[in-house]
């Protein structure tokens, strides 16, 4: 029973980490913020646009992109998977930006 609870808590932690880390209400909004921060990392002119979009976006764009990439998963799970993908492979953010 303890092992099952540990697995459940680990899964919940992995699922909700992106929105806690990025300070958003959803994993899809966290994914958008992560992509914006990676894409605009070394670009001074785009930093202002990134800050503006962070305030306007609520994760709708990422949600739609993830629905097409993972049609059989709920968006929160797909966005969390993609968040970790961008976190571990920053060049993946450029691919998401191109969609």
N, C-alpha and C positions, 0 to 999 in steps of 0.2 A: 504494500500500500504506500509506503514512504517513497519507493522508487517511482511509482505512478505520479504522486504529487510533485516530486522533483521534476519529472518530465513535463508535467502540465505547467508548472511555474516557469521553467526554462522556455517553453514554447510561447507562453504569454509575454515573457520578457523580450524575447526576440521579435515578437509581433508588434509590441508597442514601443520598443526602443527608438525607432526612427522619429516618431512624433514627439517623444519626450526630448530627444537630443536636439531636434530642430525647433522645438517650442511651437508646434502647430497642433491643430485639432484633428488632423488625419494623417495617415501614412502617405497618402497621395500628395498632400500639400508639403510634407517633409521631403518627398522625392523631388518635387519641383524646386524646392529651396536648395537641395543638394546639387541638382543639375545646374542651377543658376550659379551657385558658388564655385563649382568646378569649371564651368565654361568661362566665367568672368574672373578667374583667379589672377591672371596676369595682365588683364586688359583694363587700364584705368578709365577709358572712356565709357566702357560698358558697365562699370560699377554703379553709376547713377541709375542706369536703366534697370539693372538687376535689383537695386533697392526699391525702385518704383514698382516693379513687377512683383516683388515679394509682398508688398502691401496690398496689391490688387488681386493676387491669385489665391484661390482657395482649394486648389488641387483638381479642378475640373479637367484641365488639359491632360494631366498625368493619368487621371482616372480613365479617360477615353482611350488614351494610348495603351494603357495596360489591359483594358477590356479587349482590345483587338489582339494583343500579344498573348494573353492568358484568358481565353474566353470561358473556361470552365472553373476558374477560381474567383472568389469574391475579390473585389478591388483592393480591400485592405491587405489581403495576403499577397496579391500580385505586386502592389506598390511596395510592400515590405521587401519582397524578393528583389525587386529592381533597385531599391534603395541600397541593399547590401551589395548588389552587383556594381553599382556606381561607386560605392564606398571602397570596395576592394579593387575595382578596375576603373579608374577615373576616365579613361578613354571611352568607356561605354556611354558617358554623358554626351559626348559629341554625336554618337549614333542616335540617342534619344532626341537630341536637339534637332537633328535632321528630319525627324518624322513629321 
